[in-house]
């Protein structure tokens, strides 16, 4: 396989695996995504399309451009994930449509319209989590200040 095809192929496989995992949790696991979960998928959709185009083109210049755009998309995705974790941990205020926050002004009809338009899944309440890990948080290794840090001991190989 030519070097100009390896990087887009790896990016395509990684993006497809991540989106596939999210869709598997949604349709097989029954976890409905909130508004921020759906926003977090967009960078990966972009990466999938761009890497498929780069594979079709097969030119080194296109591969370099796609690699740069994929890196930018992954950085944007990491920023969205950080924001989503912040909303779940109540560090940040989330979007009003998915945190249940609404203004108390207006008529009953306005309130009813806002209520009917509200997302059924809240962004500030994780649906599923391992101990101290939510799906938005993923596999980050952030230190939990409530738990002391433990040193990993390695055995000497004889």
Legacy VTK file of the C-alpha trace (Angstrom):
# vtk DataFile Version 3.0
C-alpha trace
ASCII
DATASET POLYDATA
POINTS 158 float
0.000 0.000 0.000
1.372 3.395 -0.919
2.356 5.724 1.912
-0.110 8.306 0.606
-2.956 5.876 1.322
-1.908 4.623 4.768
-2.663 7.764 6.786
-6.127 8.407 5.298
-6.979 4.730 5.771
-6.001 4.836 9.467
-8.002 8.046 9.916
-10.993 6.505 8.124
-10.883 3.362 10.275
-10.498 5.362 13.516
-13.337 7.756 12.668
-15.622 4.937 11.568
-14.862 2.932 14.719
-15.660 5.885 16.979
-18.911 6.758 15.225
-19.793 3.065 14.992
-19.287 2.697 18.747
-21.525 5.681 19.433
-24.227 4.313 17.129
-23.904 0.888 18.754
-24.467 2.412 22.198
-27.451 4.294 20.777
-29.244 1.623 18.766
-28.146 -1.602 20.473
-27.499 -0.326 24.004
-30.562 1.924 24.067
-28.699 5.059 25.226
-30.269 8.064 23.538
-27.774 10.845 22.788
-28.207 14.344 24.112
-27.656 17.453 22.006
-23.952 17.655 22.962
-23.443 13.961 22.159
-24.724 14.632 18.661
-22.445 17.681 18.312
-19.469 15.538 19.341
-20.089 13.240 16.373
-19.782 15.956 13.701
-15.973 16.186 13.682
-15.826 12.423 13.095
-18.370 12.577 10.278
-16.167 15.244 8.693
-13.029 13.129 9.138
-14.717 10.080 7.585
-15.748 12.020 4.476
-12.383 13.780 4.100
-10.341 10.598 4.519
-12.543 8.754 2.018
-11.945 11.575 -0.479
-8.196 11.416 0.191
-8.207 7.663 -0.399
-10.020 8.200 -3.684
-7.548 10.912 -4.753
-4.442 9.009 -3.624
-2.097 12.010 -4.003
0.459 13.036 -1.353
-0.668 16.677 -1.356
-4.251 15.683 -0.679
-3.096 13.294 2.055
-1.158 16.062 3.797
-4.148 18.403 3.652
-6.508 15.733 4.947
-4.120 14.868 7.782
-4.022 18.516 8.851
-7.803 18.891 8.636
-8.292 15.613 10.520
-5.985 16.835 13.292
-8.016 20.046 13.499
-11.277 18.063 13.598
-9.918 15.824 16.374
-8.880 18.902 18.383
-12.365 20.375 17.931
-13.856 17.040 19.007
-11.657 17.023 22.122
-12.817 20.559 22.922
-16.456 19.516 22.562
-15.828 16.484 24.784
-14.211 18.705 27.431
-17.210 21.044 27.321
-19.606 18.089 27.570
-17.763 16.701 30.603
-17.861 20.177 32.110
-21.633 20.329 31.649
-22.023 16.854 33.184
-19.819 17.779 36.143
-21.674 21.123 36.464
-18.494 23.133 35.812
-20.194 24.943 32.911
-23.758 25.861 32.073
-24.906 23.754 29.155
-27.160 24.717 26.287
-30.638 25.639 27.512
-32.283 23.071 25.229
-30.566 20.153 26.944
-30.129 21.257 30.553
-33.691 22.208 31.301
-32.814 25.875 31.815
-35.379 28.268 30.437
-36.426 31.819 31.032
-39.511 32.339 33.156
-40.775 35.145 30.936
-43.504 34.968 28.362
-46.967 33.560 28.137
-48.269 30.083 28.830
-48.179 29.413 25.090
-44.474 30.359 24.956
-43.757 28.081 27.919
-45.682 25.248 26.264
-43.763 25.710 22.994
-40.417 25.646 24.864
-41.498 22.585 26.825
-42.533 20.705 23.686
-39.268 21.648 21.922
-37.065 20.544 24.829
-34.749 17.601 24.240
-35.844 14.478 26.099
-32.231 13.678 27.058
-30.444 16.113 29.349
-26.785 16.953 28.766
-26.006 17.561 32.424
-27.115 14.112 33.605
-25.008 11.197 32.295
-27.152 8.242 31.236
-24.391 5.705 31.789
-21.068 5.783 33.553
-18.418 3.550 35.005
-17.310 4.691 38.450
-16.245 8.315 37.895
-16.334 7.906 34.094
-19.141 8.926 31.769
-19.389 8.334 28.034
-18.527 11.982 27.374
-15.446 11.650 29.560
-14.290 8.512 27.806
-10.980 7.072 28.849
-9.315 10.206 30.121
-6.919 9.738 33.008
-7.786 12.897 34.909
-6.866 12.627 38.560
-9.800 12.490 40.945
-8.911 14.695 43.938
-11.083 12.539 46.217
-8.874 9.511 45.591
-5.182 9.391 46.514
-2.696 8.795 43.742
-1.149 5.319 43.791
2.227 4.456 42.447
2.483 1.504 40.079
5.200 -0.912 41.058
6.940 -2.897 38.389
8.414 -6.281 39.075
11.995 -6.878 38.113
12.306 -9.454 35.357
14.874 -12.090 36.234
LINES 1 159
158 0 1 2 3 4 5 6 7 8 9 10 11 12 13 14 15 16 17 18 19 20 21 22 23 24 25 26 27 28 29 30 31 32 33 34 35 36 37 38 39 40 41 42 43 44 45 46 47 48 49 50 51 52 53 54 55 56 57 58 59 60 61 62 63 64 65 66 67 68 69 70 71 72 73 74 75 76 77 78 79 80 81 82 83 84 85 86 87 88 89 90 91 92 93 94 95 96 97 98 99 100 101 102 103 104 105 106 107 108 109 110 111 112 113 114 115 116 117 118 119 120 121 122 123 124 125 126 127 128 129 130 131 132 133 134 135 136 137 138 139 140 141 142 143 144 145 146 147 148 149 150 151 152 153 154 155 156 157
